[in-house]
């Protein structure tokens, strides 16, 4: 993994902790065993531990019967991503799940992907802003609501640019 990607994963972890996990004390990070997912999962756990939260980590293949407030750091180019995510969501204990953006979009394309928890995810909708959404399954329909936005700083734009160039 190049340094630019490591910096980018750490940046994403900061946003996840600040906007999607700040009100969550106990959660389970479920991750794919890839360098990118491991780096991001590790950063999320470190930030949460530093603020006094009590996260645990488990690789997808080792996932527990019940997964407390799952944070899914999986994908994006993995076959069966939506089905694996739905498997974890159906075992979710607690009221919340946080999804890495590729996981949310994979689920969004899966017909009949019903879940009983509030799902949070973030999307960079413009070059200058990341929007954070919560989605709920209400009566069989997914209802989405934007609840926060982050203005991307010049330093963060630099990290993103370096990552995007390294991916080409």
C-alpha positions as a Markdown table, in Angstrom:
| # | Residue | x | y | z |
|---|---|---|---|---|
| 1 | Unk | 0.0 | 0.0 | 0.0 |
| 2 | Unk | 1.3 | 3.4 | -1.0 |
| 3 | Unk | 1.6 | 6.2 | 1.6 |
| 4 | Unk | -1.0 | 8.3 | -0.2 |
| 5 | Unk | -3.6 | 5.5 | 0.3 |
| 6 | Unk | -2.7 | 5.1 | 3.9 |
| 7 | Unk | -3.1 | 8.8 | 4.5 |
| 8 | Unk | -6.5 | 8.7 | 2.7 |
| 9 | Unk | -7.8 | 5.8 | 4.8 |
| 10 | Unk | -6.7 | 7.7 | 8.0 |
| 11 | Unk | -8.6 | 10.7 | 6.7 |
| 12 | Unk | -11.8 | 8.7 | 6.1 |
| 13 | Unk | -11.4 | 7.2 | 9.6 |
| 14 | Unk | -11.4 | 10.7 | 11.1 |
| 15 | Unk | -14.6 | 11.6 | 9.3 |
| 16 | Unk | -16.2 | 8.3 | 10.3 |
| 17 | Unk | -15.3 | 8.8 | 13.9 |
| 18 | Unk | -16.4 | 12.5 | 14.0 |
| 19 | Unk | -19.6 | 12.3 | 12.1 |
| 20 | Unk | -20.9 | 8.7 | 12.3 |
| 21 | Unk | -19.5 | 7.2 | 15.5 |
| 22 | Unk | -19.1 | 10.1 | 17.9 |
| 23 | Unk | -22.3 | 9.1 | 19.8 |
| 24 | Unk | -21.5 | 5.4 | 19.8 |
| 25 | Unk | -19.7 | 3.9 | 22.8 |
| 26 | Unk | -19.6 | 0.2 | 21.8 |
| 27 | Unk | -19.4 | -1.1 | 18.2 |
| 28 | Unk | -17.9 | -3.9 | 16.2 |
| 29 | Unk | -15.7 | -3.1 | 13.2 |
| 30 | Unk | -16.2 | -5.9 | 10.6 |
| 31 | Unk | -13.6 | -5.7 | 7.9 |
| 32 | Unk | -12.3 | -7.5 | 4.8 |
| 33 | Unk | -8.8 | -8.8 | 5.2 |
| 34 | Unk | -7.3 | -6.5 | 2.6 |
| 35 | Unk | -4.6 | -3.9 | 3.3 |
| 36 | Unk | -7.0 | -1.0 | 2.6 |
| 37 | Unk | -9.7 | -2.3 | 4.9 |
| 38 | Unk | -7.3 | -3.3 | 7.6 |
| 39 | Unk | -5.6 | 0.2 | 7.6 |
| 40 | Unk | -9.0 | 1.9 | 7.8 |
| 41 | Unk | -10.4 | -0.4 | 10.5 |
| 42 | Unk | -7.2 | 0.1 | 12.6 |
| 43 | Unk | -7.5 | 3.9 | 12.3 |
| 44 | Unk | -11.2 | 3.9 | 13.3 |
| 45 | Unk | -10.5 | 1.7 | 16.3 |
| 46 | Unk | -7.5 | 3.9 | 17.4 |
| 47 | Unk | -9.6 | 7.1 | 17.2 |
| 48 | Unk | -12.5 | 5.5 | 19.1 |
| 49 | Unk | -10.2 | 4.1 | 21.8 |
| 50 | Unk | -8.6 | 7.6 | 22.2 |
| 51 | Unk | -12.0 | 9.1 | 23.0 |
| 52 | Unk | -13.0 | 6.4 | 25.4 |
| 53 | Unk | -15.2 | 4.2 | 23.3 |
| 54 | Unk | -15.0 | 0.4 | 23.4 |
| 55 | Unk | -14.8 | -0.9 | 19.9 |
| 56 | Unk | -13.9 | -4.5 | 18.9 |
| 57 | Unk | -12.7 | -5.7 | 15.6 |
| 58 | Unk | -13.5 | -8.9 | 13.7 |
| 59 | Unk | -12.6 | -10.0 | 10.2 |
| 60 | Unk | -15.7 | -10.8 | 8.1 |
| 61 | Unk | -15.1 | -14.5 | 8.1 |
| 62 | Unk | -14.9 | -14.5 | 11.9 |
| 63 | Unk | -18.0 | -12.4 | 12.5 |
| 64 | Unk | -20.0 | -13.2 | 15.5 |
| 65 | Unk | -23.6 | -14.5 | 15.7 |
| 66 | Unk | -24.7 | -11.1 | 16.9 |
| 67 | Unk | -22.7 | -8.0 | 15.9 |
| 68 | Unk | -23.1 | -4.9 | 18.1 |
| 69 | Unk | -23.6 | -1.7 | 16.2 |
| 70 | Unk | -21.6 | -3.0 | 13.2 |
| 71 | Unk | -19.2 | -0.8 | 11.3 |
| 72 | Unk | -18.7 | -2.5 | 7.9 |
| 73 | Unk | -15.3 | -1.7 | 6.3 |
| 74 | Unk | -15.6 | -3.9 | 3.3 |
| 75 | Unk | -15.2 | -3.8 | -0.5 |
| 76 | Unk | -15.4 | -2.2 | -2.9 |
| 77 | Unk | -14.5 | -4.6 | -5.6 |
| 78 | Unk | -15.4 | -7.9 | -3.9 |
| 79 | Unk | -17.9 | -10.3 | -5.3 |
| 80 | Unk | -20.9 | -10.7 | -3.2 |
| 81 | Unk | -20.3 | -7.5 | -1.2 |
| 82 | Unk | -24.0 | -6.6 | -0.9 |
| 83 | Unk | -24.9 | -10.1 | 0.3 |
| 84 | Unk | -22.1 | -10.2 | 2.8 |
| 85 | Unk | -23.1 | -6.8 | 4.2 |
| 86 | Unk | -26.7 | -7.8 | 4.4 |
| 87 | Unk | -25.6 | -10.9 | 6.3 |
| 88 | Unk | -24.0 | -8.7 | 8.9 |
| 89 | Unk | -26.9 | -6.3 | 9.1 |
| 90 | Unk | -29.3 | -9.1 | 9.7 |
| 91 | Unk | -27.2 | -10.1 | 12.7 |
| 92 | Unk | -26.9 | -6.5 | 14.0 |
| 93 | Unk | -27.5 | -6.0 | 17.7 |
| 94 | Unk | -28.1 | -2.4 | 18.7 |
| 95 | Unk | -29.8 | 0.3 | 16.8 |
| 96 | Unk | -27.1 | 1.4 | 14.4 |
| 97 | Unk | -24.8 | 0.3 | 11.6 |
| 98 | Unk | -22.1 | 2.4 | 9.8 |
| 99 | Unk | -21.3 | 1.4 | 6.3 |
| 100 | Unk | -18.2 | 2.2 | 4.3 |
| 101 | Unk | -19.6 | 4.1 | 1.3 |
| 102 | Unk | -19.0 | 1.3 | -1.3 |
| 103 | Unk | -20.9 | -1.1 | 1.0 |
| 104 | Unk | -23.9 | 1.2 | 1.1 |
| 105 | Unk | -24.1 | 1.6 | -2.6 |
| 106 | Unk | -23.8 | -2.2 | -3.1 |
| 107 | Unk | -26.7 | -2.7 | -0.7 |
| 108 | Unk | -28.7 | 0.1 | -2.4 |
| 109 | Unk | -28.5 | -2.0 | -5.7 |
| 110 | Unk | -29.7 | -5.2 | -4.0 |
| 111 | Unk | -33.4 | -5.7 | -4.3 |
| 112 | Unk | -35.2 | -6.5 | -1.1 |
| 113 | Unk | -32.3 | -5.5 | 1.1 |
| 114 | Unk | -34.3 | -5.0 | 4.3 |
| 115 | Unk | -32.6 | -4.1 | 7.5 |
| 116 | Unk | -33.8 | -3.2 | 11.0 |
| 117 | Unk | -31.2 | -0.7 | 12.1 |
| 118 | Unk | -30.4 | 2.9 | 11.3 |
| 119 | Unk | -27.6 | 2.9 | 8.6 |
| 120 | Unk | -25.1 | 5.8 | 8.4 |
| 121 | Unk | -22.8 | 6.5 | 5.5 |
| 122 | Unk | -20.9 | 9.4 | 4.0 |
| 123 | Unk | -20.6 | 10.5 | 0.4 |
| 124 | Unk | -18.4 | 13.1 | -1.2 |
| 125 | Unk | -21.0 | 14.8 | -3.3 |
| 126 | Unk | -18.9 | 17.7 | -4.4 |
| 127 | Unk | -15.1 | 18.3 | -4.4 |
| 128 | Unk | -15.6 | 20.5 | -1.3 |
| 129 | Unk | -18.0 | 18.6 | 0.9 |
| 130 | Unk | -18.8 | 15.2 | 2.4 |
| 131 | Unk | -22.4 | 14.7 | 3.2 |
| 132 | Unk | -23.5 | 12.2 | 5.9 |
| 133 | Unk | -26.7 | 10.3 | 5.7 |
| 134 | Unk | -28.8 | 8.1 | 7.8 |
| 135 | Unk | -31.1 | 5.6 | 6.2 |
| 136 | Unk | -33.9 | 3.7 | 7.8 |
| 137 | Unk | -36.2 | 0.9 | 6.4 |
| 138 | Unk | -39.7 | 2.1 | 7.0 |
| 139 | Unk | -42.5 | -0.1 | 5.8 |
| 140 | Unk | -40.3 | -1.8 | 3.3 |
| 141 | Unk | -39.0 | 1.5 | 1.8 |
| 142 | Unk | -35.6 | 3.0 | 2.5 |
| 143 | Unk | -35.9 | 6.6 | 3.8 |
| 144 | Unk | -32.6 | 8.7 | 3.6 |
| 145 | Unk | -31.9 | 11.8 | 5.5 |
| 146 | Unk | -28.8 | 14.1 | 5.3 |
| 147 | Unk | -27.8 | 14.9 | 8.9 |
| 148 | Unk | -24.4 | 16.5 | 8.7 |
| 149 | Unk | -21.8 | 17.9 | 6.2 |
| 150 | Unk | -18.1 | 18.4 | 6.4 |
| 151 | Unk | -16.3 | 21.1 | 4.4 |
| 152 | Unk | -13.1 | 19.6 | 3.1 |
| 153 | Unk | -10.1 | 21.6 | 4.1 |
| 154 | Unk | -7.2 | 22.4 | 1.8 |
| 155 | Unk | -5.0 | 19.8 | 3.5 |
| 156 | Unk | -7.7 | 17.2 | 3.2 |
| 157 | Unk | -8.0 | 18.0 | -0.6 |
| 158 | Unk | -4.3 | 17.5 | -0.9 |
| 159 | Unk | -4.6 | 14.1 | 0.7 |
| 160 | Unk | -7.5 | 13.2 | -1.6 |
| 161 | Unk | -5.6 | 14.4 | -4.7 |
| 162 | Unk | -2.5 | 12.4 | -3.9 |
| 163 | Unk | -4.6 | 9.3 | -3.3 |
| 164 | Unk | -6.6 | 9.7 | -6.5 |
| 165 | Unk | -3.4 | 10.2 | -8.5 |
| 166 | Unk | -1.9 | 7.1 | -7.0 |
| 167 | Unk | -5.0 | 5.1 | -8.0 |
| 168 | Unk | -4.6 | 6.0 | -11.7 |
